[in-house]
Amino acid sequence: MLLGLQSGVLFETLGVYDGLKLMKETGFDALDFNLNNELPGDDIRGGKTDSILYQKDEDIYHHLLPLKTHSEHFGIMIHQIHAPFPTRVDDADAQKALMIAIENTVKAAAFLGCDKVVVHPQYYPYIDDISQEKEWEMNREFFCHFIPMLKKHRVSFCLENMFTRFRGRIVASVCADAKEACFYIDQLNELAGEKCFSFCLDTGHVNLCSKDIRETILALGNRIEALHIHDNDGLDDQHVMPYTGIIDWERFCEGLAMINYQGALCFETFNSLNKFPLSLWRDCLHTINNTGKLFSERITSGAFLTKA
């Protein structure tokens, strides 16, 4: 199985070339590209449009050319790209601008040869108490806007399981429930008339919402085409490496084995790097990569299928 790592923190600290070089040297062969870092959430909410994602196509491609060139040089596949978020803001002009940025994210993915863009579904804060029906209608309109572009560029959107907060506590939000997530994916693909939508399962968000990781995976089945693998203490979205939080990774591997998952194991563990000095990053990445190898072995060994 491909073992992937997010670009966040790594590229910002080392640059694209040296970041990819370190990934290659520590055993990674897939990338989860944080294009969302080009348009931070505060800029989205403030309606700022000076990001590269608002420039002309040729300028965007020129900006991304080093990543395309260097990833090909190191033999690292750009497996998935993270779109800007949040995907819903109150200001109408800011929302209109954001739609353009996400359209350009699709173009950027196609330029980079990546067919998966991870997109957060739209949701309201907990206190707004929007009904599930209204939330679905809002998301249906949002995602259907992009269907012609997804078809044109042969790119799919991977929806992600989300959480929100209330009085300092984390509570489940849109697509945190696997049945709801299945409904979203199936309905959107039916509306598209072909497969344009799949799912990116975020393990940390599953844990924060007190969902069973294996049962969530089994319910989603082959709709899962991307992963955000990271751990936490069940209280905060910490984005640390597996086995440094409380997630049951044996059940995670069992679930993926039972659905015959064939995609990349992509780690979204930027805060593990933040916890170590730069001189220890190589050791840290080796540990994350070795964890990925362990997961891959457990998933593909057939042990869980024999157990079942």
C-alpha positions, 0 to 999 in steps of 0.5 A: 500500500502507498504510504502518504504524508501531508505537506503541511508544516513540512513544506512551510519549514523545508520548502517543496524540494527538501520536504519531498526529499525527506519524505522519500528518504523516510519511506513515503511514496504518496502526498496529501497536499495541503493546498488549503494552506494557500487560503487560510480560514481567516482569509476566507471569512474576511473575504480576502482574495489575494491568494494564488487560488484567485489568480489566472490559471497560468499563474496557478500552474506556474506556482505549482510547477515545482511541486509537480516537477519535484514530486515526479523526480522523487517518485511521490504520487500526489494522492489527494489534495485538501481544499480550502475550508471552511466551505460556508461563511456568512458573508455572501461576497466571501462565499462567492469568492470561496466558490472560485477558489474551490473551482481553481483547486479542482483545476490545480488537482488536474494539473498535478495529476491528482484525482482526489480533492478532500472537501469539508461539507458545509455546516453551521455552528451547533448553536444555530440548530439547523435541521439535517434536512436543511443541512443536506439541501445546503450541501446538495446545492453546494456540491452540485455546483461543482459537478460539471467541473469535476466531470470535465477535469476527471477529479472527484470530491472526497467528503470528510466527517466533521465535528463542531463545538458547544460550550468548549466541548466537541460534538458531532457535525455533518457526515460524522454519522456513517449512515448520513455520510453514505446518504450524502455520497450516494445521493450526490453520485446519483445526481451527478449520473456518475461517480464524482464523490467519495469519502475521506475518513478522518480517524481523529474526527471519528474518535472525537465524535465517540464513534467506533472506528471499525463500525464506521469503516464497515458502514462506509465500505468502498466509499472510502477512497482517502484517509486522514490518519492521526490520533488524539486524546478524545478531547481535542483535534491534536493531529499526532501520530498513532499510538500517542492518543487513545484510538484503537488502531487494531480495530482501524486495521480490521475495518480496512481489511474487511472492506478490502481497502486498496488506497493510500494510508495518508498520515495527517500528523503535522503536530507530531513534527511540531512537538520535536526539534527539526533535528529529530524530524527524520526520526519522527517521520521514520516512526510514522512510516514504520507505523504505516508499514505495520498497518499495511501488513495488518490490513493485507495479511488476511488475519482479520478475514480468517478471524471473521 
